[in-house]
Amino acid sequence: MLKNYKLIFLFLVLCSCNQNKISDSEQVKGNELTLPNGFREFYEAFHSDSSYQMNHIIFPLKGVRTRKDSMESLSLDIEYIPEKWKLHKPYVNDGSYSRTFTLFGDIVIENLIDNMGLLNIERRWAKIDTSWNLIYYGSTEKAW
């Protein structure tokens, strides 16, 4: 019986953690107040101007690359450097990925997940001094 209470408590805690989460469908509806002031404008500029993008990444950019299969999981800490950075293009909502943003204090966490659940990309953004910057880039790939 005590185990059931623990499960219910865990479920309630997990549900309450997602209160600051928005999805693409909410963004399309114009939910402008959820993300911090200036973030949307920064996000658009980041993806449309290559020099702007390079100037708004904290290099060496930390991240984790994880590969999972049915038997094991392998995670590697990564440090991206400017010379090897592949420019990120704008997100296009073509139905093959879903995107969510979560606010964690002053950090905006973006998750992109393909519809088959085989790839999850996490990017973290933070305002440093007066401008937004990419501070983390991680990915999880699943091979079944």
trRosetta pair geometry for C-beta under 8 A, 3 or more apart (Angstrom, degrees):
i j d omega theta_ij theta_ji phi_ij phi_ji
1 4 5.8 -48 -160 26 39 112
1 5 7.1 37 147 -15 65 101
2 5 5.7 -52 -156 34 40 113
2 6 6.6 43 147 -21 68 103
3 6 5.6 -53 -152 34 35 114
3 7 6.5 35 151 -19 66 104
4 7 5.7 -54 -150 36 33 111
4 8 6.4 33 153 -18 66 105
5 8 5.7 -53 -146 37 33 111
5 9 6.2 34 154 -19 66 106
6 9 5.7 -54 -147 37 30 112
6 10 6.3 32 154 -19 64 106
7 10 5.7 -53 -145 37 31 112
7 11 6.3 34 154 -21 64 106
8 11 5.7 -53 -149 35 31 114
8 12 6.5 29 154 -17 64 106
9 12 5.8 -56 -150 37 31 110
9 13 6.4 31 153 -19 65 106
10 13 5.7 -55 -148 36 31 112
10 14 6.3 28 156 -16 65 108
11 14 5.9 -58 -147 39 28 109
11 15 6.3 28 156 -19 64 109
12 15 5.7 -54 -145 37 30 112
12 16 6.3 26 158 -18 64 108
13 16 6.0 -60 -149 37 28 107
13 17 6.7 35 152 -30 63 104
14 17 5.7 -49 -152 22 34 116
14 18 7.5 25 156 -16 60 103
15 18 6.5 -65 -165 29 35 106
16 19 6.2 -10 -172 -32 51 111
18 21 4.6 -38 -170 7 78 134
18 102 7.4 -75 -132 -117 61 113
20 34 7.4 152 -163 -167 68 95
20 102 6.0 90 97 -161 88 62
20 103 4.0 -85 154 46 134 98
20 104 7.8 168 82 -61 138 44
21 100 5.6 4 -173 179 102 119
21 101 7.0 166 -150 84 55 48
21 102 4.8 -16 -98 -97 84 82
21 103 7.9 -148 -71 13 43 69
22 26 4.4 -115 -163 80 94 138
22 27 6.3 107 141 -53 120 81
22 31 5.8 -163 -140 95 141 145
22 34 4.8 91 -45 129 142 162
22 35 7.3 -91 32 -46 142 87
22 100 6.8 164 82 -155 40 70
22 101 5.3 -5 54 55 89 95
23 26 5.3 100 54 9 64 99
23 27 7.3 -120 107 -5 37 90
23 98 6.9 -25 -155 -179 109 104
23 99 7.2 134 -158 85 61 54
23 100 5.1 -35 -99 -100 68 84
24 27 5.3 -54 -147 34 39 113
24 28 6.3 42 155 -23 70 101
24 93 5.5 144 -172 -108 149 135
24 98 6.6 -136 6 -156 119 65
24 99 5.1 81 -54 55 106 91
24 100 7.8 -89 -22 -75 70 49
25 28 5.8 -48 -151 30 33 114
25 29 6.9 32 150 -17 60 105
26 29 5.6 -56 -155 35 37 113
26 31 4.5 -8 158 0 93 146
26 34 7.2 37 135 -6 129 158
27 30 7.8 65 175 -60 36 16
27 31 6.1 -82 -94 43 36 96
28 93 7.9 -82 -65 44 119 171
31 34 4.9 20 144 -6 108 120
32 35 7.6 -72 -168 42 40 88
32 40 7.3 -62 -137 -14 80 152
34 101 7.5 125 124 85 118 122
34 103 7.6 -153 167 -28 79 126
35 39 4.5 -113 153 67 115 136
35 40 6.1 117 84 -47 141 88
35 101 6.2 -8 -87 127 108 158
35 103 7.5 180 -116 -71 51 111
35 108 6.5 37 -142 -116 97 135
36 39 4.8 94 66 -30 80 121
36 103 7.6 128 -37 -117 91 121
36 106 7.6 45 -70 -150 153 64
36 108 6.8 -120 12 -58 108 118
36 127 7.2 -101 115 -34 158 131
38 41 5.5 -61 -156 44 53 112
38 42 5.8 57 148 -24 80 106
38 132 7.0 -178 120 -28 101 118
39 42 5.6 -57 -148 39 33 113
39 43 6.0 37 155 -26 68 107
39 108 6.1 110 -146 -44 146 160
39 125 7.2 112 -144 116 109 144
39 132 6.1 115 -118 -83 67 153
40 43 5.5 -52 -145 33 31 115
40 44 6.5 30 156 -17 64 103
41 44 6.0 -53 -151 35 30 109
41 45 6.4 26 153 -14 64 109
42 45 5.8 -63 -149 41 30 108
42 46 6.0 38 153 -30 67 107
42 56 7.3 178 -171 -160 104 159
42 125 7.9 139 110 -172 132 140
42 131 7.3 149 -118 -167 129 75
42 132 4.1 73 167 41 165 136
43 46 5.6 -48 -146 28 28 118
43 47 6.8 10 160 -5 60 108
43 125 7.8 -48 -85 -94 92 167
43 132 7.8 -41 -53 107 64 157
44 47 6.4 -71 -154 43 28 99
44 48 6.1 5 160 -6 67 122
44 90 7.7 21 -135 -112 58 116
45 48 6.0 -73 -136 46 28 100
45 49 5.7 -21 -176 22 71 116
45 52 5.1 -94 154 150 96 157
46 49 7.6 -71 -120 49 9 79
46 52 6.3 -128 -102 120 37 105
46 53 5.2 92 -169 -100 63 77
46 56 5.9 -97 -108 77 98 141
46 88 7.5 0 140 74 99 115
46 132 7.7 -75 -57 99 128 115
46 134 7.4 119 -154 -40 140 109
47 53 7.1 81 -81 -84 26 120
47 88 6.2 -72 -110 108 83 89
47 89 6.3 67 -163 176 100 27
47 90 4.1 111 146 -79 139 69
47 91 7.5 -91 -110 -3 163 66
48 52 7.7 10 72 51 67 137
48 90 6.8 28 -65 -57 76 115
49 52 3.6 56 92 13 115 119
49 53 6.5 172 89 -18 60 82
50 53 5.5 -51 -148 32 32 115
50 54 6.5 28 156 -16 65 104
50 87 5.4 -45 -122 -115 95 144
51 54 5.7 -52 -146 38 35 109
51 55 6.2 30 155 -15 66 111
52 55 5.9 -65 -147 43 28 107
52 56 6.2 5 160 -3 65 118
53 56 6.2 -78 -146 46 25 97
53 57 6.8 25 159 -28 64 109
53 87 6.0 92 92 -140 158 90
53 88 6.7 -176 -150 41 140 87
54 57 6.3 -56 -148 22 31 111
54 82 6.3 66 -154 -138 107 107
54 85 7.1 145 -110 80 87 150
56 131 6.5 -111 -116 144 102 119
56 132 6.5 31 -166 96 126 67
56 133 5.0 -150 -176 -113 69 64
56 134 6.4 86 125 3 80 82
57 61 5.5 -43 173 -69 106 127
57 80 7.9 -60 165 97 135 122
57 82 7.7 149 80 -93 125 80
57 85 7.0 128 86 -128 168 155
57 133 6.5 154 -100 -169 18 88
57 134 4.6 -18 -111 59 75 108
58 61 6.2 117 78 -95 62 72
58 128 7.2 97 -72 -17 124 158
58 133 5.3 76 -35 150 94 134
58 134 6.9 -152 15 85 75 56
58 135 5.2 20 29 -112 129 66
59 80 6.9 -92 -121 100 86 77
59 81 6.0 85 -164 -137 119 45
59 82 5.3 -31 -95 -44 167 86
59 85 7.8 -87 -93 -53 122 133
60 79 4.0 23 156 177 129 108
60 80 6.4 159 -168 68 71 43
60 81 5.5 -31 -113 -84 92 71
61 79 6.9 146 68 -161 43 53
61 80 4.1 -16 58 54 104 105
61 81 8.0 -161 20 -64 80 26
61 85 7.6 80 16 -99 133 115
61 134 6.6 0 -126 116 132 102
61 135 7.4 -175 -138 -167 84 23
61 136 7.1 165 -178 -108 87 23
61 137 5.7 29 147 14 127 108
62 77 7.3 -30 -159 -170 88 94
62 78 7.3 132 -165 81 41 61
62 79 6.0 -21 -98 -103 55 72
62 135 7.7 -3 43 159 93 64
62 136 5.8 -32 82 -113 84 76
63 77 7.6 145 85 -162 42 52
63 78 4.5 -25 74 66 91 106
63 79 7.6 162 27 -86 75 29
63 80 6.5 34 11 -17 122 105
63 136 5.8 135 -90 -171 72 65
63 137 4.3 -43 -86 76 139 61
63 138 4.4 -177 -164 -75 88 65
63 139 7.6 28 168 0 125 72
64 75 5.5 -2 -177 -171 113 106
64 76 6.9 155 -157 77 62 41
64 77 5.9 -37 -101 -103 75 50
64 78 6.5 170 -97 13 19 90
64 138 4.4 14 51 -129 73 119
64 139 8.0 -160 94 37 57 45
65 75 7.2 158 81 -153 42 55
65 76 5.1 -14 60 59 92 96
65 78 5.3 63 -13 -34 102 131
65 138 6.9 -155 -70 -152 42 66
65 139 5.6 6 -123 59 71 89
65 141 7.9 4 -176 4 84 102
66 73 6.2 -2 -172 -176 106 99
66 74 6.9 162 -152 85 57 46
66 75 4.4 -17 -99 -100 88 82
66 76 7.7 179 -78 20 44 62
66 138 7.5 33 -2 176 96 103
66 139 7.1 -158 35 101 70 51
66 140 4.3 -11 70 -112 110 78
66 141 7.1 175 93 26 59 61
67 73 7.3 169 87 -153 45 53
67 74 5.1 -7 58 58 91 96
67 140 7.8 176 -79 -158 26 53
67 141 5.1 -14 -112 67 70 98
67 142 7.9 158 -162 -90 50 27
67 143 6.8 6 -174 2 96 109
68 72 7.5 -151 -143 105 57 40
68 73 4.5 -11 -105 -107 87 86
68 74 7.8 -176 -78 23 44 61
68 140 6.6 15 -4 -176 112 97
68 141 7.1 178 26 90 70 47
68 142 4.8 -24 71 -109 101 73
68 143 7.3 169 86 26 48 66
69 72 6.4 18 52 49 88 63
69 73 8.0 -172 26 -78 52 49
69 142 7.2 137 -92 -165 38 61
69 143 4.8 -32 -93 75 92 87
69 144 6.6 157 -151 -93 68 37
70 144 5.8 78 -50 -134 99 73
78 137 7.9 -66 87 84 124 87
78 138 7.8 156 37 -107 115 67
80 84 6.5 -136 -157 84 72 98
80 85 5.6 81 166 -91 116 84
80 137 6.5 6 -6 52 143 129
81 84 5.4 62 61 26 83 98
81 85 7.1 -130 93 -38 36 88
82 85 5.5 -41 -144 0 33 121
91 97 7.6 -108 -156 87 101 135
91 99 5.9 37 -173 -62 154 158
91 112 7.0 -149 -117 -100 123 129
93 97 7.7 -113 -122 70 52 84
93 99 7.4 -100 -93 14 94 116
94 97 7.6 54 50 23 78 82
95 115 7.4 3 151 -48 64 143
96 114 6.2 -21 153 -144 81 84
96 115 5.8 -109 -163 0 42 112
97 112 5.3 2 179 -173 132 93
97 113 6.5 148 -157 74 77 35
97 114 5.3 -50 -97 -99 77 51
97 115 6.8 -121 -85 -31 27 76
98 112 7.5 166 81 -151 41 49
98 113 5.4 -16 57 61 88 90
98 115 7.0 99 -19 -82 93 71
99 110 6.6 -10 -168 -170 99 94
99 111 6.9 164 -150 85 51 52
99 112 5.1 -13 -100 -100 84 73
99 113 7.9 171 -82 20 38 67
100 110 7.4 166 86 -151 45 49
100 111 5.1 -4 56 55 90 99
101 108 5.8 -19 -165 -172 108 98
101 109 6.9 143 -160 76 53 50
101 110 5.4 -21 -101 -98 74 70
101 111 8.0 -178 -81 19 29 70
102 108 7.6 145 73 -162 43 50
102 109 4.5 -20 61 63 94 105
102 111 7.3 29 -3 -5 107 108
103 107 7.5 143 -160 79 50 51
103 108 6.2 -27 -102 -104 64 63
103 109 7.7 -173 -82 19 16 81
104 107 4.7 -24 71 68 92 102
104 108 7.9 169 26 -90 75 17
104 109 5.7 40 -1 -15 116 117
106 126 6.3 67 118 -144 93 85
106 127 6.2 -90 171 35 112 98
107 124 5.6 -8 -177 -170 116 103
107 125 6.9 147 -163 73 63 48
107 126 5.0 -31 -106 -86 78 92
107 135 7.6 -84 -130 49 108 136
108 124 7.2 153 80 -158 50 52
108 125 4.4 -15 61 61 100 105
108 126 7.6 -176 21 -73 71 42
109 122 6.6 -15 -171 -165 95 99
109 123 7.6 160 -156 83 49 45
109 124 5.3 -18 -104 -104 72 79
109 125 7.8 -166 -75 23 28 73
110 122 7.1 153 81 -155 55 48
110 123 4.6 -8 58 60 107 92
110 124 7.6 -168 21 -79 72 31
110 125 7.0 46 -11 -9 107 109
111 120 6.5 -17 -165 -168 98 94
111 121 7.1 153 -155 80 47 52
111 122 5.4 -13 -100 -100 75 76
112 119 7.9 -16 111 120 89 95
112 120 7.2 157 82 -157 53 44
112 121 4.4 -4 55 55 102 103
112 122 8.0 -162 24 -70 68 34
112 123 7.9 30 -3 1 102 100
113 117 6.8 5 176 -109 109 51
113 119 7.2 168 -146 92 46 58
113 120 4.9 -3 -103 -108 85 79
113 121 7.8 -161 -69 25 44 64
114 117 6.9 -118 80 -27 76 16
114 118 5.7 -31 68 49 127 79
114 119 4.6 54 1 49 118 94
114 120 7.9 -115 13 -66 72 47
117 120 7.9 0 -158 -52 53 98
117 142 6.7 -13 129 40 77 145
118 141 6.6 14 159 -158 76 65
118 142 4.9 -124 -138 59 55 90
118 143 7.6 66 -152 -77 104 42
118 144 7.9 -110 -106 1 98 97
119 139 6.8 -18 -164 -168 86 106
119 140 7.3 157 -152 83 39 57
119 141 5.6 -4 -102 -107 75 71
119 142 7.5 -135 -58 20 40 77
120 139 6.7 158 84 -156 54 56
120 140 4.4 1 54 52 103 102
121 137 7.7 -16 -171 -166 93 78
121 138 7.4 161 -157 89 50 48
121 139 5.0 -16 -104 -103 69 88
122 136 7.2 -22 118 119 94 107
122 137 7.5 163 88 -152 59 34
122 138 4.7 -6 58 62 101 95
122 139 7.3 -173 20 -78 70 39
122 140 8.0 40 -7 -5 103 96
123 134 6.1 -47 -171 -140 110 104
123 136 6.7 159 -156 87 41 68
123 137 5.5 1 -108 -105 79 71
123 138 7.9 -178 -75 27 40 62
124 134 7.4 110 76 -161 50 58
124 135 5.2 -59 100 67 98 91
124 136 3.8 26 34 45 113 111
124 137 7.9 -134 22 -59 72 42
125 132 5.6 10 177 -174 112 107
125 133 6.8 164 -153 80 68 34
125 134 5.9 -41 -99 -98 74 49
125 135 6.7 137 -122 11 21 90
126 132 7.2 164 90 -147 24 63
126 133 6.1 -25 66 60 70 84
126 135 4.8 10 16 -14 110 142
127 130 7.4 -27 -178 -164 101 15
127 131 6.9 -179 -148 98 71 18
127 132 5.3 -43 -92 -89 69 61
127 133 7.6 129 -114 13 22 77
128 131 6.7 -24 63 68 71 68
128 132 7.9 105 17 -133 70 17
128 133 5.2 -13 15 12 115 130
128 135 7.9 128 -40 -74 120 119
134 137 6.6 24 168 -53 119 102
